[in-house]
Amino acid sequence: MLSNSDPKNHDPNDHFFDDLYKGYNIRRVPAKRMINSNPSKRGTINEIVVTNYDV
């Protein structure tokens, strides 16, 4: 299992992880981020979870 911040949070056309891990299971899940130097940017973003098994 691998997780990372989804680059599509900033650029919806960024398919880096989709291309890199095609053939694997990729799920996007909301994750709260409470640490940011700019308080208006704190909140929910998408995180990707990549697995080689079904969840």
Backbone as JSON Lines, residues from 0, in Angstrom:
{"i":0,"aa":"M","n":[0.84,-1.17,0.0],"ca":[0.0,0.0,0.0],"c":[0.89,1.23,0.0]}
{"i":1,"aa":"L","n":[0.45,2.23,-0.74],"ca":[1.17,3.49,-0.85],"c":[0.14,4.61,-0.74]}
{"i":2,"aa":"S","n":[0.48,5.68,-0.07],"ca":[-0.42,6.84,-0.05],"c":[0.39,8.1,-0.29]}
{"i":3,"aa":"N","n":[-0.29,9.08,-0.85],"ca":[0.37,10.35,-1.16],"c":[-0.7,11.39,-1.38]}
{"i":4,"aa":"S","n":[-0.33,12.65,-1.26],"ca":[-1.24,13.72,-1.6],"c":[-1.51,13.67,-3.1]}
{"i":5,"aa":"D","n":[-2.75,13.86,-3.49],"ca":[-3.15,13.78,-4.89],"c":[-2.75,15.06,-5.62]}
{"i":6,"aa":"P","n":[-1.91,14.97,-6.66],"ca":[-1.53,16.19,-7.39],"c":[-2.71,16.85,-8.09]}
{"i":7,"aa":"K","n":[-3.81,16.11,-8.25],"ca":[-5.0,16.71,-8.87],"c":[-5.66,17.74,-7.95]}
{"i":8,"aa":"N","n":[-5.21,17.83,-6.7],"ca":[-5.7,18.89,-5.82],"c":[-5.33,20.26,-6.39]}
{"i":9,"aa":"H","n":[-4.19,20.33,-7.08],"ca":[-3.69,21.59,-7.63],"c":[-3.9,21.7,-9.13]}
{"i":10,"aa":"D","n":[-3.84,20.57,-9.82],"ca":[-3.98,20.57,-11.28],"c":[-4.8,19.35,-11.7]}
{"i":11,"aa":"P","n":[-6.08,19.54,-12.02],"ca":[-6.95,18.42,-12.38],"c":[-6.45,17.61,-13.59]}
{"i":12,"aa":"N","n":[-5.56,18.19,-14.39],"ca":[-5.04,17.5,-15.56],"c":[-3.76,16.72,-15.28]}
{"i":13,"aa":"D","n":[-3.31,16.7,-14.03],"ca":[-2.09,15.98,-13.66],"c":[-2.43,14.5,-13.47]}
{"i":14,"aa":"H","n":[-1.96,13.67,-14.36],"ca":[-2.26,12.23,-14.33],"c":[-1.04,11.41,-13.95]}
{"i":15,"aa":"F","n":[-0.07,12.02,-13.26],"ca":[1.19,11.36,-12.96],"c":[0.98,10.01,-12.26]}
{"i":16,"aa":"F","n":[0.26,10.01,-11.12],"ca":[0.08,8.77,-10.38],"c":[-0.85,7.8,-11.11]}
{"i":17,"aa":"D","n":[-1.83,8.33,-11.82],"ca":[-2.72,7.46,-12.59],"c":[-1.93,6.7,-13.66]}
{"i":18,"aa":"D","n":[-1.0,7.38,-14.3],"ca":[-0.17,6.73,-15.33],"c":[0.87,5.8,-14.7]}
{"i":19,"aa":"L","n":[1.5,6.26,-13.62],"ca":[2.55,5.48,-12.98],"c":[2.03,4.17,-12.39]}
{"i":20,"aa":"Y","n":[0.84,4.22,-11.81],"ca":[0.3,3.05,-11.13],"c":[-0.9,2.44,-11.85]}
{"i":21,"aa":"K","n":[-1.0,2.63,-13.16],"ca":[-2.09,1.98,-13.87],"c":[-1.9,0.46,-13.74]}
{"i":22,"aa":"G","n":[-2.98,-0.24,-13.59],"ca":[-2.91,-1.67,-13.33],"c":[-3.03,-1.98,-11.84]}
{"i":23,"aa":"Y","n":[-2.89,-0.96,-11.0],"ca":[-3.09,-1.1,-9.56],"c":[-4.42,-0.45,-9.18]}
{"i":24,"aa":"N","n":[-4.85,-0.68,-7.97],"ca":[-6.08,-0.06,-7.47],"c":[-5.74,1.31,-6.88]}
{"i":25,"aa":"I","n":[-6.34,2.35,-7.44],"ca":[-6.12,3.71,-6.96],"c":[-7.44,4.24,-6.44]}
{"i":26,"aa":"R","n":[-7.42,4.65,-5.18],"ca":[-8.61,5.26,-4.57],"c":[-8.24,6.65,-4.1]}
{"i":27,"aa":"R","n":[-9.17,7.56,-4.26],"ca":[-8.99,8.92,-3.74],"c":[-9.91,9.08,-2.54]}
{"i":28,"aa":"V","n":[-9.31,9.48,-1.43],"ca":[-10.07,9.62,-0.19],"c":[-9.82,11.01,0.39]}
{"i":29,"aa":"P","n":[-10.83,11.6,1.01],"ca":[-10.63,12.91,1.64],"c":[-9.77,12.78,2.89]}
{"i":30,"aa":"A","n":[-8.88,13.73,3.07],"ca":[-8.01,13.77,4.25],"c":[-7.94,15.2,4.76]}
{"i":31,"aa":"K","n":[-8.08,15.37,6.06],"ca":[-8.01,16.71,6.65],"c":[-6.56,17.12,6.85]}
{"i":32,"aa":"R","n":[-6.27,18.34,6.48],"ca":[-4.95,18.93,6.7],"c":[-5.15,20.15,7.58]}
{"i":33,"aa":"M","n":[-4.66,20.05,8.81],"ca":[-4.85,21.14,9.76],"c":[-3.6,22.0,9.91]}
{"i":34,"aa":"I","n":[-2.51,21.61,9.24],"ca":[-1.26,22.38,9.35],"c":[-0.98,23.04,8.0]}
{"i":35,"aa":"N","n":[-0.97,24.36,8.0],"ca":[-0.61,25.13,6.83],"c":[-0.31,26.54,7.31]}
{"i":36,"aa":"S","n":[0.69,27.16,6.76],"ca":[1.02,28.51,7.19],"c":[-0.08,29.51,6.86]}
{"i":37,"aa":"N","n":[-0.9,29.17,5.86],"ca":[-2.03,30.01,5.48],"c":[-3.31,29.34,5.98]}
{"i":38,"aa":"P","n":[-3.94,29.9,7.03],"ca":[-5.12,29.26,7.61],"c":[-6.26,29.02,6.63]}
{"i":39,"aa":"S","n":[-6.37,29.85,5.6],"ca":[-7.47,29.66,4.65],"c":[-7.26,28.43,3.77]}
{"i":40,"aa":"K","n":[-6.05,27.88,3.75],"ca":[-5.78,26.7,2.94],"c":[-5.85,25.4,3.74]}
{"i":41,"aa":"R","n":[-6.22,25.5,5.03],"ca":[-6.39,24.31,5.84],"c":[-7.74,23.69,5.53]}
{"i":42,"aa":"G","n":[-7.8,22.39,5.59],"ca":[-9.08,21.73,5.35],"c":[-8.89,20.4,4.64]}
{"i":43,"aa":"T","n":[-9.93,19.98,3.93],"ca":[-9.93,18.66,3.29],"c":[-9.33,18.71,1.89]}
{"i":44,"aa":"I","n":[-8.44,17.78,1.63],"ca":[-7.88,17.57,0.3],"c":[-8.01,16.1,-0.04]}
{"i":45,"aa":"N","n":[-7.75,15.73,-1.27],"ca":[-7.76,14.32,-1.64],"c":[-6.39,13.72,-1.44]}
{"i":46,"aa":"E","n":[-6.39,12.51,-0.93],"ca":[-5.2,11.7,-0.76],"c":[-5.4,10.49,-1.65]}
{"i":47,"aa":"I","n":[-4.34,10.0,-2.3],"ca":[-4.49,8.78,-3.09],"c":[-3.95,7.61,-2.27]}
{"i":48,"aa":"V","n":[-4.63,6.48,-2.43],"ca":[-4.2,5.23,-1.8],"c":[-4.08,4.22,-2.94]}
{"i":49,"aa":"V","n":[-2.88,3.67,-3.1],"ca":[-2.6,2.71,-4.17],"c":[-2.34,1.37,-3.53]}
{"i":50,"aa":"T","n":[-3.05,0.35,-4.0],"ca":[-2.85,-1.01,-3.49],"c":[-2.73,-1.99,-4.65]}
{"i":51,"aa":"N","n":[-2.15,-3.13,-4.35],"ca":[-2.11,-4.2,-5.34],"c":[-3.14,-5.27,-5.01]}
{"i":52,"aa":"Y","n":[-4.11,-4.93,-4.17],"ca":[-5.2,-5.82,-3.79],"c":[-6.48,-5.0,-3.71]}
{"i":53,"aa":"D","n":[-7.63,-5.67,-3.82],"ca":[-8.91,-4.98,-3.73],"c":[-9.21,-4.63,-2.27]}
{"i":54,"aa":"V","n":[-9.77,-3.44,-2.07],"ca":[-10.17,-3.02,-0.73],"c":[-11.65,-2.8,-0.68]}
